[in-house]
Amino acid sequence: MTGDQRQPRARGISLWTTRRWLRTGVAVSLAVLALLGTTGAWVLARTGTLSRDLVDVRSASLTTAIRLESAVLNQETGIRGYGLTGKPEFITPYERGVTEQKASTARLTELLDGDRTGLDDLKAVQESVARWQQRIARPVAAAKPGAPSPLAAERAAEGKTAFDRVRAALSHQQEQLRADRLQARDDLMSTMTLRNWIFSAIGLVILVLTAVVFEGLRRGINKPLEQLGADARTIGGGDFDHPISPTGPADLRRLSSDIDSMRRRLVQELAFAEEARVRLDAQAADLQRSNAELEQFAYVASHDLQEPLRKVSSFTQLLQRRYGGQLDERADQYIDFAVDGANRMQTLINDLLDFSRVGRLHKSHQSVDLDEVLEQTLSALSVGIEESGASVTHDPLPTLVADPTQMGMLWQNLIGNAVKFRRPGEAPKIHVTAAREGDLWRFTVTDNGIGIEPEYADKVFVIFQRLHTKDTYSGSGIGLAMCKKIVEFHGGTITVDPAHSGGTRIVFTLTPEPPETSGPSPLPEAALAGTEQAR
């Protein structure tokens, strides 16, 4: 057979699945074991049959034949003694021998059932014994006791000849029975030898099957799985370009191919993710630089606007004081508008300047007692608190590593808002809590003010976003935006609790030690501080 002719067959076998290999192997093993088991069962049954035949038939037949011979000899001895002496006691052995003869003959007939040769020998013995009994035994036994039987002397020669025939028949029978027993014993030994060989072969076949199954599982399943595991560990170690070689049965090959396909897909995804990460890093760097530039611009712009704004404010106030009441009513109104606009612009610029300073000028992290910072804040807001009749209570507050200035700005804006946005005709009630939650501290500032609608919960933290007009509530709209920036600078979050009713509850978290923050700054902070002082 050529190689081209063998290749399709090999390819067909290689397409077998693990299940098919196992089914075929189990079927072949069961067939071999069934054949060997059937042969072993037949040999065991054969051994049992021969053993029973040897013990129950052949040996028993020989023993019974010997008893039959003994019974016939007892008859001959008794008849001979009775014929020579005429004494009645010699009749007893004869009669007992006749009884034993009948029993032994019946037993032999039963044992030799189906054995034509044995039955023929038994028949020959019976016929020879019957002739001797007819011609010698019964006539002598029928003679009167007390005197020797003339018939015994008269037929002595004939009796001897007849009994010799009986002896010859008994001897032939016993020889035949001994030969049959010997043959049965040889058959039993041969069968036992065959049994031993068969069971040795069964044990050997079981060992061979075990070795074949073990080797088949090792080569067909264990080895491919070990190879697959080694490839997977290599890939898991970072060598994503390492291919997975399909080996073993068809289903394991398909599994290897699927895993290799998944590996290639992951390689593509990783390449795409790496490319996206590079782009994202570039965008993050650009965004960070842009944010830094915007913060720098806001700081510089608000700082540089201070001087011209002060001039505008000063001169408008001078104009108001010098010419107030000297012009017409509309001119006074225009002057008032100019003064108010300049003042609000200065307040807005100051707030914007403070907002831009968060995380830029205030970076002196140290251990801060928030209880002490809150008390200082309440002291700074004491005028507004007294005017509104506000009640401010708080739980024990922790000591954290933070920027003390920013913590003061945080409490000032939160407490100030709670006092400012109160309900008309109702004294503000403000309560501050602190609780440890895992690695963070969770704070709440709860008041009974006008509240914040849920749809505006995110909007209030956006800079310059206001929910009311400046005539209703004063302010620049920077307070909560500054709180958000301070909290996030310290590694926390701040939200409005939407589930709270009857006022506003601000919830924020702070870390015991804020994360390290760094970012590009277009100009050194010291230079900015110097610029501010110079102006």
Wavefront OBJ file of the C-alpha trace (Angstrom):
o trace
v 0.000 0.000 0.000
v 1.440 3.381 -0.948
v 1.781 6.420 1.253
v -0.971 8.211 -0.679
v -3.324 5.362 0.060
v -2.477 5.342 3.774
v -2.853 9.083 4.246
v -6.688 9.279 4.022
v -6.997 6.516 6.567
v -4.603 8.241 8.964
v -6.454 11.487 8.445
v -9.741 9.734 9.178
v -8.362 8.306 12.420
v -6.988 11.697 13.452
v -10.491 13.127 13.085
v -11.752 10.820 15.826
v -12.926 12.614 18.938
v -12.023 11.686 22.485
v -15.478 10.226 22.976
v -15.102 8.044 19.901
v -11.667 6.851 20.998
v -13.007 6.045 24.452
v -16.060 4.263 23.095
v -13.954 2.202 20.697
v -11.412 1.368 23.390
v -14.101 0.411 25.889
v -15.937 -1.684 23.284
v -12.770 -3.567 22.286
v -11.781 -4.085 25.925
v -15.247 -5.337 26.843
v -15.264 -7.677 23.828
v -11.871 -9.157 24.745
v -12.802 -9.453 28.409
v -16.171 -11.011 27.503
v -14.434 -13.593 25.297
v -11.888 -14.407 27.971
v -14.572 -14.451 30.635
v -16.720 -16.830 28.605
v -13.750 -19.115 28.024
v -12.868 -18.987 31.707
v -16.435 -19.738 32.717
v -16.512 -22.726 30.331
v -13.224 -24.024 31.722
v -14.484 -23.648 35.293
v -17.713 -25.436 34.421
v -15.732 -28.161 32.639
v -13.444 -28.565 35.621
v -16.425 -28.859 37.941
v -18.090 -31.408 35.707
v -14.952 -33.572 35.449
v -14.320 -33.254 39.169
v -17.861 -34.369 39.995
v -17.601 -37.220 37.439
v -14.313 -38.392 38.945
v -15.484 -38.248 42.542
v -19.171 -39.034 42.299
v -19.128 -41.529 39.385
v -15.751 -43.058 38.554
v -14.371 -43.419 42.062
v -17.776 -44.378 43.455
v -18.266 -46.951 40.677
v -14.895 -48.582 41.396
v -15.624 -48.638 45.131
v -19.058 -50.196 44.520
v -17.521 -52.774 42.133
v -15.058 -53.774 44.862
v -17.994 -54.107 47.290
v -19.786 -56.251 44.714
v -16.724 -58.474 44.434
v -16.577 -58.742 48.235
v -20.285 -59.701 48.354
v -19.763 -62.421 45.714
v -16.688 -63.749 47.539
v -18.686 -63.904 50.772
v -21.341 -65.938 48.933
v -18.733 -68.369 47.578
v -17.090 -68.774 51.003
v -20.409 -69.422 52.733
v -21.646 -71.925 50.108
v -18.355 -73.764 50.078
v -18.315 -74.053 53.894
v -21.949 -75.086 54.029
v -21.461 -77.721 51.315
v -18.473 -79.240 53.065
v -19.852 -79.214 56.636
v -23.594 -78.739 56.436
v -23.470 -76.287 59.303
v -26.245 -73.658 59.108
v -23.999 -70.742 60.216
v -22.333 -70.795 56.803
v -25.643 -69.861 55.173
v -25.646 -66.432 56.864
v -22.604 -65.058 54.967
v -24.133 -66.347 51.740
v -27.456 -64.638 52.361
v -25.763 -61.423 53.476
v -23.607 -61.529 50.338
v -26.718 -61.947 48.169
v -28.249 -58.858 49.783
v -25.078 -56.817 49.345
v -24.818 -58.059 45.744
v -28.268 -56.723 44.939
v -27.529 -53.354 46.576
v -24.165 -52.982 44.841
v -25.664 -54.030 41.484
v -28.434 -51.435 41.823
v -25.922 -48.727 42.816
v -23.656 -49.584 39.880
v -26.585 -49.520 37.497
v -27.394 -46.020 38.746
v -23.801 -44.782 38.578
v -23.122 -46.245 35.138
v -26.285 -44.837 33.599
v -25.347 -43.743 30.095
v -22.032 -45.672 30.142
v -22.697 -48.525 27.730
v -19.317 -50.179 28.282
v -19.697 -50.088 32.058
v -23.229 -51.454 31.876
v -22.071 -54.260 29.556
v -19.343 -55.217 32.009
v -21.884 -55.136 34.848
v -24.237 -57.311 32.815
v -21.430 -59.791 32.185
v -20.726 -59.932 35.916
v -24.406 -60.424 36.684
v -24.751 -63.214 34.138
v -21.657 -65.070 35.388
v -22.805 -64.712 39.006
v -26.320 -65.815 38.036
v -24.967 -68.980 36.331
v -22.802 -69.808 39.355
v -25.714 -69.223 41.694
v -28.052 -71.293 39.516
v -25.685 -74.250 39.149
v -23.881 -74.221 42.485
v -24.989 -71.729 45.165
v -28.762 -72.135 45.278
v -28.770 -75.972 44.942
v -26.170 -76.329 47.727
v -27.991 -73.805 49.927
v -31.232 -75.783 49.406
v -29.692 -78.989 50.895
v -30.659 -80.037 54.437
v -28.277 -78.891 57.169
v -26.420 -81.233 59.462
v -24.448 -83.161 56.862
v -22.147 -82.336 53.943
v -23.977 -81.797 50.679
v -23.305 -84.538 48.110
v -24.025 -81.964 45.371
v -21.148 -79.787 46.524
v -18.686 -82.626 46.088
v -20.284 -83.711 42.876
v -20.149 -80.236 41.291
v -16.902 -79.056 42.831
v -15.041 -78.890 39.540
v -17.933 -77.206 37.774
v -18.310 -74.735 40.639
v -14.662 -73.844 40.507
v -14.850 -73.233 36.793
v -18.027 -71.136 37.111
v -16.620 -69.021 39.911
v -13.404 -68.477 37.991
v -15.565 -66.944 35.281
v -17.137 -64.741 37.944
v -13.718 -63.658 39.156
v -12.605 -62.945 35.613
v -15.732 -60.835 34.959
v -15.233 -58.912 38.220
v -11.557 -58.300 37.465
v -12.346 -57.066 33.949
v -15.011 -54.789 35.329
v -12.687 -53.301 37.932
v -9.859 -52.862 35.431
v -12.226 -51.031 33.097
v -13.487 -48.879 35.947
v -9.916 -48.094 37.046
v -9.054 -47.161 33.474
v -12.121 -44.914 33.287
v -11.200 -43.265 36.585
v -7.639 -42.745 35.450
v -8.883 -41.249 32.190
v -11.250 -38.972 34.090
v -8.398 -37.900 36.370
v -6.182 -37.150 33.343
v -8.991 -35.168 31.752
v -9.461 -33.233 35.000
v -5.747 -32.448 35.249
v -5.609 -31.360 31.612
v -8.633 -29.146 32.098
v -7.159 -27.654 35.279
v -3.928 -26.932 33.400
v -5.952 -25.280 30.631
v -7.860 -23.330 33.267
v -4.640 -22.060 34.802
v -3.329 -21.006 31.385
v -6.585 -19.271 30.519
v -6.721 -17.341 33.787
v -3.068 -16.410 33.436
v -3.873 -15.196 29.930
v -6.850 -13.225 31.326
v -4.605 -11.580 33.906
v -1.988 -10.830 31.258
v -4.609 -9.394 28.887
v -6.005 -7.228 31.697
v -2.514 -5.921 32.417
v -1.928 -5.273 28.719
v -5.303 -3.539 28.391
v -4.534 -1.439 31.465
v -1.163 -0.452 30.007
v -2.729 0.290 26.610
v -5.533 2.345 28.174
v -3.060 4.246 30.359
v -0.735 4.917 27.447
v -3.665 5.843 25.201
v -5.003 8.295 27.763
v -1.528 9.716 28.284
v -0.862 10.213 24.588
v -4.406 11.038 23.514
v -5.547 13.239 26.410
v -2.913 13.977 29.041
v -0.115 14.906 26.671
v -2.268 17.209 24.473
v -3.734 18.823 27.599
v -0.243 19.288 29.068
v 0.883 20.849 25.790
v -2.189 23.078 25.765
v -1.549 24.043 29.397
v 2.120 24.817 28.658
v 1.105 27.000 25.698
v -1.510 28.737 27.844
v 1.035 29.408 30.600
v 3.475 30.773 28.048
v 0.783 33.093 26.719
v -0.275 33.984 30.271
v 3.351 34.912 30.966
v 3.105 37.665 28.371
v 4.194 35.967 25.125
v 0.944 36.630 23.294
v 2.501 35.837 19.929
v 3.195 32.231 20.996
v 0.983 29.977 18.800
v -1.016 27.051 20.198
v -0.290 23.822 18.320
v -3.377 21.583 18.001
v -2.625 17.962 18.988
v -4.555 14.893 20.084
v -8.117 13.868 19.187
v -10.342 16.013 17.033
v -12.218 17.667 19.898
v -8.975 18.643 21.648
v -7.684 19.948 18.333
v -10.827 22.031 17.966
v -10.390 23.293 21.550
v -6.768 24.234 20.819
v -7.840 25.976 17.621
v -10.579 27.873 19.464
v -8.163 28.972 22.172
v -5.605 30.002 19.542
v -8.324 31.948 17.746
v -9.189 33.624 21.039
v -5.477 34.374 21.542
v -5.255 36.014 18.122
v -8.386 38.027 18.877
v -6.917 39.110 22.212
v -3.689 40.088 20.484
v -5.699 42.248 18.109
v -7.711 43.723 20.971
v -4.560 44.372 22.993
v -2.939 46.047 20.020
v -6.044 48.167 19.541
v -6.203 48.898 23.289
v -2.511 49.820 23.338
v -3.010 52.130 20.400
v -6.060 53.637 22.080
v -4.108 53.994 25.347
v -1.320 55.828 23.553
v -3.851 58.142 21.950
v -5.634 58.564 25.274
v -2.363 59.358 27.059
v -1.578 61.937 24.406
v -5.071 63.398 24.740
v -4.797 63.342 28.547
v -1.471 65.140 28.340
v -2.978 67.700 25.971
v -6.017 68.065 28.218
v -3.878 68.420 31.327
v -1.757 71.033 29.606
v -4.869 72.803 28.348
v -6.457 72.735 31.827
v -3.255 74.056 33.324
v -3.199 76.828 30.732
v -6.856 77.617 31.390
v -6.294 77.699 35.131
v -3.245 79.863 34.567
v -5.256 82.125 32.307
v -8.079 82.371 34.839
v -5.638 83.157 37.599
v -3.697 85.732 35.633
v -6.825 87.242 34.093
v -8.596 87.602 37.425
v -5.408 88.835 39.074
v -4.667 91.386 36.361
v -8.252 92.640 36.328
v -8.000 93.647 39.947
v -6.143 96.942 39.301
v -8.316 98.355 36.487
v -11.432 97.195 38.313
v -10.328 98.925 41.489
v -9.863 102.099 39.464
v -13.319 101.798 37.948
v -14.852 101.066 41.333
v -12.961 103.868 43.067
v -13.801 106.494 40.464
v -17.451 105.502 40.232
v -17.703 105.725 44.015
v -15.989 109.131 43.920
v -18.386 110.176 41.190
v -21.292 109.020 43.357
v -20.074 110.882 46.437
v -19.141 114.119 44.620
v -22.018 114.454 42.174
v -24.703 112.469 43.973
v -27.839 114.630 44.144
v -26.393 117.290 41.836
v -27.528 115.630 38.635
v -30.979 114.508 37.717
v -32.561 111.363 39.110
v -31.682 109.241 36.077
v -27.991 110.199 36.299
v -27.960 109.142 39.979
v -29.552 105.855 38.945
v -26.902 105.301 36.284
v -24.143 106.042 38.791
v -25.715 103.541 41.242
v -25.793 100.910 38.475
v -22.135 101.551 37.677
v -21.084 101.296 41.361
v -23.131 98.132 41.917
v -21.773 96.525 38.729
v -18.175 97.374 39.670
v -18.680 95.948 43.185
v -20.253 92.737 41.856
v -17.496 92.447 39.263
v -14.869 92.800 41.977
v -16.607 90.159 44.099
v -16.834 87.838 41.101
v -13.165 88.312 40.238
v -12.137 87.695 43.852
v -14.182 84.485 43.918
v -12.729 83.412 40.591
v -9.250 84.147 41.910
v -9.910 82.033 44.999
v -11.310 79.253 42.801
v -8.215 79.253 40.592
v -5.975 79.147 43.645
v -7.447 75.833 44.903
v -4.787 73.173 44.361
v -2.336 75.773 43.044
v -1.262 77.983 45.914
v -2.719 75.925 48.771
v -0.788 72.642 48.936
v 0.440 72.670 52.527
v -0.943 69.320 53.661
v -0.690 68.842 57.405
v -2.632 67.347 60.278
v -5.854 69.362 60.535
v -8.371 69.200 63.389
v -11.676 69.709 61.582
v -13.418 70.559 64.861
v -11.064 73.506 65.296
v -11.379 74.556 61.640
v -15.196 74.458 61.892
v -15.160 76.575 65.067
v -12.951 79.133 63.323
v -15.351 79.180 60.382
v -18.347 79.692 62.674
v -16.479 82.552 64.349
v -15.835 84.152 60.936
v -19.522 83.783 60.013
v -20.790 84.853 63.440
v -22.394 88.081 62.184
v -24.506 86.335 59.553
v -25.348 83.503 61.965
v -26.498 85.929 64.644
v -28.527 88.019 62.200
v -30.367 84.980 60.864
v -30.732 83.336 64.284
v -29.104 80.174 62.916
v -28.313 77.167 65.112
v -25.216 75.183 64.070
v -24.451 71.828 65.735
v -21.992 69.128 64.828
v -20.791 65.672 65.794
v -17.179 65.137 66.844
v -15.076 65.668 63.736
v -11.854 63.781 62.942
v -8.329 64.974 62.430
v -7.137 64.525 58.847
v -4.074 65.292 56.773
v -5.317 68.146 54.577
v -4.779 71.743 53.561
v -6.096 73.875 56.452
v -6.881 76.876 54.249
v -8.956 74.803 51.842
v -10.760 73.080 54.734
v -11.688 76.535 56.050
v -12.956 77.564 52.589
v -14.958 74.289 52.405
v -16.734 74.830 55.740
v -17.231 78.545 55.021
v -19.016 77.896 51.730
v -21.153 75.004 53.035
v -22.209 76.735 56.277
v -22.575 80.075 54.497
v -24.882 78.551 51.873
v -26.954 76.826 54.577
v -27.409 80.182 56.337
v -28.044 82.146 53.145
v -30.575 79.821 51.482
v -32.942 79.682 54.473
v -36.710 79.629 54.467
v -38.350 83.035 54.938
v -39.469 83.522 58.539
v -37.712 80.384 59.814
v -34.406 80.280 61.690
v -31.792 78.045 60.003
v -30.891 74.767 61.722
v -27.650 73.245 60.531
v -26.106 69.956 61.647
v -22.753 68.464 60.606
v -21.973 64.731 60.970
v -18.878 62.579 60.348
v -18.604 58.783 60.129
v -15.859 56.399 59.011
v -16.757 54.246 55.978
v -13.921 51.903 55.025
v -10.931 53.969 53.935
v -12.914 57.244 53.768
v -14.607 59.704 56.094
v -18.199 60.538 55.168
v -19.494 64.010 56.124
v -22.968 65.504 55.860
v -24.137 69.105 56.201
v -27.910 69.157 56.718
v -30.096 72.260 56.902
v -33.800 73.133 56.914
v -33.543 75.639 54.094
v -35.229 75.902 50.728
v -33.640 72.716 49.392
v -32.396 71.740 45.933
v -34.572 69.967 43.404
v -33.170 66.564 42.287
v -32.870 67.702 38.664
v -30.455 70.431 39.766
v -28.315 68.186 42.019
v -25.419 68.128 39.522
v -25.889 71.617 38.109
v -25.213 73.382 41.434
v -21.591 72.158 41.412
v -20.834 73.795 38.030
v -19.058 77.134 38.209
v -21.236 80.245 37.676
v -24.409 78.123 37.716
v -27.176 79.789 39.699
v -30.661 78.592 40.529
v -31.914 82.024 41.638
v -31.493 85.615 40.493
v -28.977 87.910 42.186
v -31.868 89.996 43.505
v -33.299 87.001 45.387
v -30.019 85.559 46.742
v -26.656 87.220 46.403
v -23.572 85.364 45.286
v -21.448 84.552 42.258
v -22.325 80.869 41.772
v -18.811 79.702 42.584
v -19.265 78.442 46.164
v -20.318 74.817 45.568
v -18.025 74.571 42.538
v -15.152 75.540 44.816
v -16.327 72.946 47.399
v -16.313 70.299 44.687
v -12.804 71.263 43.607
v -11.516 71.195 47.202
v -13.080 67.809 47.980
v -11.798 66.223 44.773
v -8.365 67.711 45.411
v -8.402 65.778 48.706
v -9.415 62.489 47.007
v -13.150 62.582 47.796
v -16.533 63.187 46.175
v -19.412 65.548 46.929
v -23.107 65.211 46.080
v -26.567 66.375 47.058
v -28.585 63.717 48.882
v -31.740 63.359 46.708
v -33.541 61.292 49.352
v -33.472 64.083 51.952
v -36.524 66.293 52.245
v -37.272 69.392 54.295
v -34.087 71.157 53.344
v -30.704 70.367 51.804
v -28.179 67.697 52.732
v -24.718 67.938 51.190
v -22.738 64.686 51.440
v -18.999 64.564 50.814
v -16.093 62.242 51.563
v -12.472 62.869 52.428
v -9.496 60.531 52.674
v -7.398 60.456 55.873
v -4.373 61.235 53.695
v -5.075 62.865 50.304
v -3.386 61.372 47.224
v -0.302 62.958 45.738
v -1.287 65.374 42.999
v 0.956 66.836 40.380
v 0.409 68.668 37.137
v 2.144 70.986 34.766
v 1.983 74.645 35.539
v 2.916 77.212 32.925
v 4.397 79.522 35.540
v 5.931 78.870 38.940
v 3.555 79.474 41.842
v 6.099 81.554 43.662
v 6.291 83.890 40.684
v 2.507 84.203 40.674
v 2.474 84.935 44.374
v 5.183 87.556 43.854
v 3.187 89.119 41.045
v 0.129 89.307 43.259
v 2.057 90.936 46.070
v 3.683 93.384 43.665
v 0.267 94.553 42.560
l 1 2 3 4 5 6 7 8 9 10 11 12 13 14 15 16 17 18 19 20 21 22 23 24 25 26 27 28 29 30 31 32 33 34 35 36 37 38 39 40 41 42 43 44 45 46 47 48 49 50 51 52 53 54 55 56 57 58 59 60 61 62 63 64 65 66 67 68 69 70 71 72 73 74 75 76 77 78 79 80 81 82 83 84 85 86 87 88 89 90 91 92 93 94 95 96 97 98 99 100 101 102 103 104 105 106 107 108 109 110 111 112 113 114 115 116 117 118 119 120 121 122 123 124 125 126 127 128 129 130 131 132 133 134 135 136 137 138 139 140 141 142 143 144 145 146 147 148 149 150 151 152 153 154 155 156 157 158 159 160 161 162 163 164 165 166 167 168 169 170 171 172 173 174 175 176 177 178 179 180 181 182 183 184 185 186 187 188 189 190 191 192 193 194 195 196 197 198 199 200 201 202 203 204 205 206 207 208 209 210 211 212 213 214 215 216 217 218 219 220 221 222 223 224 225 226 227 228 229 230 231 232 233 234 235 236 237 238 239 240 241 242 243 244 245 246 247 248 249 250 251 252 253 254 255 256 257 258 259 260 261 262 263 264 265 266 267 268 269 270 271 272 273 274 275 276 277 278 279 280 281 282 283 284 285 286 287 288 289 290 291 292 293 294 295 296 297 298 299 300 301 302 303 304 305 306 307 308 309 310 311 312 313 314 315 316 317 318 319 320 321 322 323 324 325 326 327 328 329 330 331 332 333 334 335 336 337 338 339 340 341 342 343 344 345 346 347 348 349 350 351 352 353 354 355 356 357 358 359 360 361 362 363 364 365 366 367 368 369 370 371 372 373 374 375 376 377 378 379 380 381 382 383 384 385 386 387 388 389 390 391 392 393 394 395 396 397 398 399 400 401 402 403 404 405 406 407 408 409 410 411 412 413 414 415 416 417 418 419 420 421 422 423 424 425 426 427 428 429 430 431 432 433 434 435 436 437 438 439 440 441 442 443 444 445 446 447 448 449 450 451 452 453 454 455 456 457 458 459 460 461 462 463 464 465 466 467 468 469 470 471 472 473 474 475 476 477 478 479 480 481 482 483 484 485 486 487 488 489 490 491 492 493 494 495 496 497 498 499 500 501 502 503 504 505 506 507 508 509 510 511 512 513 514 515 516 517 518 519 520 521 522 523 524 525 526 527 528 529 530 531 532 533 534 535
